[in-house]
């Protein structure tokens, strides 16, 4: 099995914390952008496409969104190669530049009425650019956080990847609520206000780029660069099929359950439970706050009891309780009860979310670590995470919503089998520190 070395560079605590924040903060932009595009498409769809009915315009904007999502594996491949060849810092900097360019292009793009077919073309190119960026950010970030953190606290520091990820969702919700209810009328949002959140995204990306300029490069990467015999690339990655399958298997259950209890849950609370949209937003927001706060606690716990135990708890709890929990949520009548149950579900999946970055990074040698994490992760998320909501709604439409609960359970079961049969019997942190 590949050796995961300990960071030997003489970083001060302040430098290490700055590097950890800089390395994880790109996820904030990723999920901020994801939510902003989906939430504001009802306001900007008419600006980019030929005049028609509202449904047609929304479908066209959704198609552009889906194409951008499918670019994530390409981004995982390209950015992973770059991170393994030129450094984690270089890949993370390029990733955030691409994010900024995509958001800025959407914010300033002229409408279809002014430039015709060039408007949807620019929107499509912007989303393709963002898709490439998003696909590469996860692998480079997970690798960097795992390599830069102190060996005995690797789980704790790597958990901040999901903290910033959830912060991006929360920030998008705040921007949406402020613009909708405090600053702009529906007419203003449709005319020009939809550009504001994309402008905010571009500014946030620039601030993170500035913050990343002082990042320390990973000592593991520097050591691998000095070793002329250490080569990376897709051919080398294919020598680690067990590890690649391990990343895919872990990601399968983790991403489907995460998308179910965060992104899809807001719609589920309205369409199935019967809460109002305002109540659903409050429940989702409050549960996400709790979810973000507990990630470091679970990461720190993994440093004490081992990654494997947390992953097993995620798999066992998910297999046993997903179906009864979803059925119970569907019968609640108060937002408070819904909040308690959704929060319980998020606590259950934290055994995966808090440590998935470090677990995957610990599977690969330095020269293919970023690619090994990014490519199989991006492929699995695109196929299963990107379709989770569609599958849920399809099962509901045909009158068998319970089957989606079993689908989520089955995906988690695949992750549990991965932990049992494909992952090392002992945590690499225990073996190599």
C-alpha positions in Angstrom: 0.0 0.0 0.0 1.3 3.6 -0.7 2.9 5.5 2.1 1.3 8.7 3.4 4.2 10.7 4.7 4.0 13.3 7.5 4.5 17.0 6.7 8.0 17.7 7.8 8.2 21.4 6.8 8.7 23.8 9.7 5.3 25.5 9.4 4.1 27.7 12.3 0.6 27.2 13.7 -0.5 30.4 12.1 0.9 29.4 8.7 -0.7 26.0 9.0 -4.1 27.4 9.9 -3.9 30.0 7.1 -3.1 27.2 4.6 -5.9 25.0 5.9 -8.5 27.8 5.5 -7.1 28.8 2.0 -7.1 25.1 0.9 -10.7 24.5 2.0 -12.4 27.8 1.1 -12.9 27.0 -2.6 -15.7 24.7 -1.6 -17.6 27.7 -0.3 -17.6 29.2 -3.8 -18.5 25.8 -5.4 -21.7 25.3 -3.4 -22.5 29.0 -3.3 -22.5 29.0 -7.1 -24.5 25.7 -7.3 -27.3 27.1 -5.2 -27.2 30.6 -6.8 -27.6 29.3 -10.3 -30.5 26.9 -9.3 -32.2 29.4 -7.1 -32.1 32.4 -9.5 -32.7 30.6 -12.7 -36.4 31.6 -12.5 -35.3 35.2 -12.7 -32.6 35.1 -15.4 -33.8 32.3 -17.7 -35.7 34.8 -19.9 -32.5 37.0 -20.3 -30.5 34.2 -22.0 -32.9 32.4 -24.2 -35.4 33.2 -27.0 -38.8 34.4 -25.8 -41.2 31.6 -25.0 -43.1 30.3 -22.1 -41.5 30.2 -18.6 -41.3 26.4 -18.5 -39.3 26.3 -21.8 -36.9 28.9 -20.5 -36.4 27.1 -17.2 -35.8 23.8 -19.0 -33.1 25.5 -21.2 -31.4 26.9 -18.2 -31.6 23.5 -16.4 -30.0 21.8 -19.5 -27.1 24.3 -19.3 -26.8 23.5 -15.6 -26.7 19.8 -16.3 -24.0 20.1 -19.0 -21.8 22.0 -16.5 -22.3 19.3 -14.0 -21.2 16.6 -16.4 -17.9 18.6 -17.0 -16.8 17.8 -13.4 -15.1 14.5 -14.3 -13.1 16.3 -17.0 -12.1 18.9 -14.4 -11.2 16.2 -11.9 -8.9 14.7 -14.5 -7.2 17.9 -15.7 -6.9 19.6 -12.3 -5.8 16.3 -10.7 -3.0 15.9 -13.3 -2.0 19.5 -12.7 -2.0 19.2 -8.9 0.2 16.1 -9.2 2.6 17.6 -11.7 2.9 21.3 -10.8 1.7 21.4 -7.2 -1.4 21.5 -5.1 -1.1 25.3 -4.7 -1.0 25.9 -8.5 -4.0 23.7 -9.1 -6.0 25.4 -6.4 -5.1 28.8 -7.7 -6.2 28.0 -11.2 -9.4 26.4 -10.0 -10.4 29.6 -8.2 -9.5 31.8 -11.2 -11.8 29.6 -13.4 -14.6 30.0 -10.8 -14.2 33.7 -10.8 -14.2 33.9 -14.6 -17.3 31.9 -14.9 -19.3 33.9 -12.3 -18.1 37.2 -13.7 -19.1 36.1 -17.3 -22.6 35.4 -16.2 -22.9 38.6 -14.1 -22.0 40.9 -17.0 -23.3 38.9 -20.0 -25.6 40.9 -22.3 -29.1 39.5 -22.8 -30.5 37.5 -25.7 -32.4 40.6 -26.8 -29.1 42.5 -27.3 -26.7 39.9 -28.7 -28.9 37.0 -29.8 -27.6 33.5 -29.7 -24.3 34.7 -28.3 -26.0 35.1 -24.9 -26.8 31.4 -24.3 -23.5 30.5 -25.8 -21.6 32.6 -23.2 -23.8 31.2 -20.4 -22.9 27.7 -21.6 -19.2 28.4 -21.8 -19.3 30.0 -18.3 -20.9 26.9 -16.9 -18.5 24.6 -18.7 -15.6 26.6 -17.2 -17.2 26.4 -13.7 -17.8 22.7 -14.1 -14.1 22.1 -14.9 -13.2 24.1 -11.9 -15.6 22.4 -9.5 -14.5 19.0 -10.6 -10.8 19.8 -9.9 -11.3 21.7 -6.6 -12.4 18.7 -4.5 -9.4 16.5 -5.3 -6.8 19.2 -5.0 -8.3 20.5 -1.8 -8.7 17.1 -0.2 -5.1 16.2 -1.1 -3.7 19.5 0.1 -5.6 19.5 3.4 -4.6 15.9 4.2 -0.9 16.6 3.4 -0.6 20.0 5.2 -2.3 19.0 8.4 -0.4 17.6 11.4 -0.5 13.8 11.3 -2.3 13.4 14.6 -5.0 16.0 13.6 -5.4 15.1 10.0 -9.1 14.1 10.4 -9.9 17.3 12.3 -8.3 19.7 9.8 -9.6 17.8 6.7 -13.2 18.1 8.1 -13.2 21.8 7.4 -13.7 20.9 3.7 -17.3 20.2 4.4 -17.6 23.1 6.8 -16.8 25.5 4.0 -18.9 23.5 1.6 -22.0 24.0 3.8 -21.1 27.6 4.4 -21.4 28.1 0.6 -25.0 26.7 0.7 -25.9 28.9 3.7 -24.4 32.0 2.1 -26.4 31.4 -1.1 -29.6 31.0 1.0 -28.8 34.3 2.8 -28.3 36.2 -0.4 -31.5 34.8 -1.9 -33.5 35.7 1.2 -32.1 39.2 1.5 -32.6 40.0 -2.2 -36.1 38.5 -2.3 -37.5 39.9 1.0 -35.4 43.0 1.9 -33.8 44.7 -1.1 -35.4 44.1 -4.4 -38.9 43.5 -5.9 -39.6 40.6 -8.2 -39.5 43.0 -11.2 -36.1 44.3 -10.2 -34.8 40.7 -9.7 -36.0 39.8 -13.2 -34.6 42.9 -14.8 -31.1 43.1 -13.3 -31.0 41.9 -9.7 -30.2 38.3 -10.7 -26.7 39.6 -11.7 -25.9 40.6 -8.1 -25.3 37.1 -6.6 -23.0 36.1 -9.5 -21.1 39.4 -9.0 -20.8 38.5 -5.3 -19.5 35.0 -6.3 -16.8 36.6 -8.5 -15.7 38.9 -5.7 -15.6 36.0 -3.2 -13.4 34.0 -5.7 -11.0 37.0 -6.0 -10.7 37.3 -2.2 -10.0 33.6 -1.9 -7.4 33.8 -4.7 -5.7 36.6 -2.8 -5.8 34.5 0.4 -4.3 31.5 -1.4 -1.3 33.4 -2.6 0.4 32.8 0.7 -0.3 29.1 0.9 2.6 26.8 1.7 3.2 24.0 -0.8 2.8 20.5 0.6 6.1 19.0 1.7 4.9 15.6 0.4 4.6 17.1 -3.1 8.0 18.8 -2.8 9.6 15.5 -1.7 8.0 13.6 -4.6 9.2 16.3 -7.1 12.7 15.8 -5.9 12.4 12.1 -6.5 13.0 11.7 -10.3 11.7 8.1 -10.2 8.3 9.2 -9.0 5.9 9.6 -11.9 2.2 10.3 -12.0 -0.6 10.4 -14.5 -3.5 8.2 -15.5 -1.3 5.2 -16.4 0.2 5.2 -12.9 -3.3 5.6 -11.4 -4.5 2.5 -13.2 -2.0 0.5 -11.2 -4.2 1.2 -8.1 -7.6 -0.3 -9.2 -8.5 -1.3 -5.6 -8.0 2.3 -4.4 -10.0 3.8 -7.3 -12.9 1.4 -6.7 -12.6 2.4 -3.0 -13.1 6.1 -3.8 -16.1 5.3 -6.1 -17.7 3.0 -3.5 -17.3 5.4 -0.6 -18.5 8.4 -2.7 -21.6 6.5 -4.0 -23.4 6.2 -0.6 -21.9 9.4 0.8 -22.9 11.7 -2.1 -26.4 10.2 -2.6 -27.2 10.5 1.2 -25.7 14.0 1.3 -27.7 15.3 -1.7 -30.8 13.6 -0.3 -30.7 15.2 3.2 -29.4 18.6 2.1 -30.3 19.7 -1.5 -33.4 17.5 -2.1 -34.7 17.6 1.4 -35.9 21.3 1.0 -38.2 20.2 -1.8 -39.2 17.0 0.0 -40.4 19.0 3.0 -42.7 21.0 0.7 -43.9 18.4 -1.8 -44.3 15.4 0.5 -44.4 16.7 4.1 -46.6 19.7 3.3 -44.6 22.4 4.9 -44.6 25.9 3.4 -41.6 27.0 1.3 -40.7 29.4 4.1 -40.8 26.7 6.8 -38.8 24.4 4.5 -36.1 27.0 4.0 -35.9 27.6 7.8 -35.6 23.9 8.6 -33.0 23.4 5.9 -31.0 26.4 7.0 -31.0 25.5 10.7 -30.1 21.9 10.1 -27.3 22.9 7.8 -25.9 25.2 10.5 -25.8 22.3 13.0 -24.3 20.0 10.3 -21.5 22.4 9.6 -20.7 22.9 13.3 -20.4 19.2 14.1 -18.0 18.3 11.2 -14.8 19.2 13.1 -16.0 17.2 16.1 -16.4 14.1 14.0 -13.0 14.7 12.3 -11.3 15.0 15.7 -13.1 11.8 16.8 -11.6 10.0 13.8 -8.2 11.0 15.0 -8.8 9.3 18.3 -10.8 6.1 17.3 -9.9 5.7 13.7 -11.5 6.5 10.3 -12.7 3.0 9.8 -15.0 3.0 12.8 -16.7 6.3 11.7 -17.2 4.9 8.2 -18.6 1.7 9.5 -21.0 3.7 11.7 -22.1 5.7 8.7 -22.8 2.6 6.7 -24.5 0.6 9.5 -26.7 3.5 10.7 -27.6 4.4 7.1 -28.6 0.9 6.2 -30.7 0.4 9.3 -32.4 3.8 9.6 -32.7 5.6 6.3 -36.0 4.0 5.3 -37.8 4.4 8.7 -36.3 8.0 9.1 -37.6 9.1 5.7 -41.0 7.6 6.4 -41.2 9.3 9.7 -40.2 12.7 8.2 -43.0 12.3 5.7 -45.6 12.2 8.5 -44.4 15.1 10.7 -46.7 18.1 11.0 -44.4 20.7 12.7 -41.3 22.4 11.4 -39.6 21.7 14.7 -40.1 18.0 14.4 -38.8 18.1 10.8 -35.8 20.0 12.0 -35.0 17.3 14.6 -35.3 14.5 12.2 -33.4 16.1 9.4 -30.6 17.0 11.8 -30.5 13.4 13.1 -30.1 12.3 9.5 -27.2 14.7 8.9 -25.5 13.6 12.1 -25.8 10.0 10.8 -24.0 10.9 7.5 -21.3 12.9 9.3 -19.3 9.7 9.8 -18.7 10.0 6.0 -18.7 13.7 5.3 -16.3 14.8 8.0 -13.5 12.4 7.0 -14.1 11.4 3.4 -11.4 13.8 2.0 -8.7 12.4 4.2 -9.7 8.8 3.8 -9.5 9.0 0.1 -6.3 11.0 0.1 -4.7 8.4 2.3 -5.3 5.7 -0.3 -2.9 6.9 -2.9 0.8 7.7 -3.3 1.8 11.4 -3.6 2.4 11.5 -7.3 -1.2 10.4 -8.2 -3.0 11.4 -5.0 -4.9 14.5 -6.4 -5.8 12.6 -9.6 -6.8 9.5 -7.6 -9.1 11.4 -5.4 -10.5 13.8 -8.0 -11.3 11.7 -11.0 -13.3 8.7 -9.5 -15.0 11.1 -7.0 -16.1 13.5 -9.8 -17.3 10.6 -12.0 -19.4 9.1 -9.1 -20.9 12.4 -8.1 -21.9 13.3 -11.7 -23.6 9.9 -12.2 -25.2 9.4 -8.8 -25.2 12.8 -6.9 -26.4 14.7 -10.0 -29.3 12.4 -10.5 -30.4 11.8 -6.9 -33.1 14.5 -7.0 -34.4 13.4 -10.4 -34.7 9.8 -9.2 -36.5 10.9 -6.1 -39.0 13.0 -8.0 -39.5 10.2 -10.6 -40.3 7.6 -7.9 -42.8 10.1 -6.4 -44.4 10.8 -9.8 -45.0 7.1 -10.4 -46.5 6.7 -7.0 -43.7 4.7 -5.3 -41.8 7.2 -3.3 -40.7 4.5 -0.8 -38.5 3.0 -3.5 -36.3 6.1 -3.3 -35.7 5.5 0.4 -34.5 2.0 -0.5 -32.4 3.3 -3.3 -30.6 5.6 -0.9 -30.2 2.6 1.5 -28.8 0.5 -1.3 -26.2 3.2 -2.2 -25.1 3.4 1.5 -24.9 -0.4 1.6 -22.4 -0.3 -1.3 -20.3 2.2 0.7 -20.5 -0.2 3.7 -19.3 -3.1 1.6 -16.5 -0.9 0.3 -15.3 -0.1 3.8 -15.4 -3.8 4.8 -13.8 -5.4 1.7 -11.8 -2.7 -0.2 -10.3 -0.3 2.4 -7.3 -1.1 4.5 -8.0 -3.0 7.7 -6.1 -0.3 9.7 -6.2 3.4 9.4 -3.1 4.7 7.5 -2.9 7.5 10.1 -2.2 4.7 12.7 0.3 2.8 10.5 2.4 5.7 9.3 2.5 8.5 11.9 
